[in-house]
Amino acid sequence: MAASIKLGTDVVWGISSTEGGTLTTAGKLLSVDRKTTAKQFEQEGETGEVYSVIFYDQREEVTCEVLCKIAATIPAPGGTITVGGVTDLIVSDVTVKWKAGDTKKLSITAWKSIA
């Protein structure tokens, strides 16, 4: 059975700023998850209990799902994008979740270091 897409059928992935959840060069952001992470080192004292914790290499990580046309260019790992109000994110992973007709759904993970 072929999928039938109703309502918002004009979607083309574009890497640009966002306005109301839609990428301005077309494409629909379905979800955006944003988190801050850091590597950590736990220093134990002479009793073996944690004496201090060192946090370093802080990152802002964004994962988003995008609905777009089959012909849309998928961002390449290492490329930079702006999503969810975060600029200069480095793309680390792109997954095509599904394809139906002339539409596909992407999951994109990108990050940037926090100074």
N, C-alpha and C positions, 0 to 999 in steps of 0.2 A: 504494500500500500504506500503510495507516494504521500509525502507530507504536504499539507496545505497551509501556507503562512498567511494570516489575516492581519489587518491593520498595518503596523510599521514594517513594510516590506522593502523600503529603499535604504539599505544599509551597506556601506563600503568602509572597511577599516581605513582610518587615517590617523596619522600621528600628529597631534596638535593639542591645543588647549581644549578645555571642556566648557560647555555651557549647558546647564540643566541636565547633566548626565549623558548628553550626546556629544561625541567628538565633532568638532566644527567641520572637519573635512569628511564627515559622515561616519557611520558606525555607531552602534549603541552599546554603551557600557551597561552591563546587566548587574554587576556587583563589583565593589572595590573593598578589599581588606587591607588595612594598614597597621603595621606593627613596628616597634623599635626593639632591636635585639643588641646583644653585646656578648663578646667572649668573656669568660671569667676564669680567674685563678684563685683557688682557695688555699690560703696559707695556714697550716696547722701550727699550734703552739707545742710546747714540750709535753703537754698532757695528751696530745693527739686530737684535741678539739680545734675547731676552726677559730683562728685568732683574727684573721682579716680576710676580706674578699677584694680582689682587684678586678675591676671591670675595664675592658679596653675594646677597641675596634667596634665602636657603636655603629649600627646601621639602621636605616629606615628601609623597611621591606614592604612592597606593595604587590598584592596578587589581585588580578582583575579578570573578569570574564567579559568577552566582547562578542557581539553578534555582528557578522559582516558577510559580504558577498564572497562567493567562491574565488572570484578573480582578484580579490584584495591581496595586497602584498603583506606577508607576515613579517613582523619585525624580527630581525636577526639577533641572536645572542651577541652581546657586545655593543649593540646599538643603544641609543639613548631615547627615552620617551618621557612625556609628562602625563601623569595620570593621578586623579584624586587630589589635585592641588599640590603634588610633589613634582618638582622639576628635576631634570638631569638624572633620571633613574637609568641605571644600566640594566638592560634586558639580560636575564640569566637563563630563562626557560620559557619556551612557548609550546603549548600542547593544543592540537586540534581535537576538541572534545567530540564533535559530531558534524556531519554534513548532511543536508537535506535539500534537494533541488539545487537552487543557486545560492544557498545560504550555508554558512558554517559558524560554529561557536568555538572561540579560542579561549584558552586560559593562559595568562601571561604573568610571569613572576619577574620582578625587577627590584633593584636595590640601589642605595647610594650610602656612602660613608657620611657620618655625622662628625663634624669637626669639634 
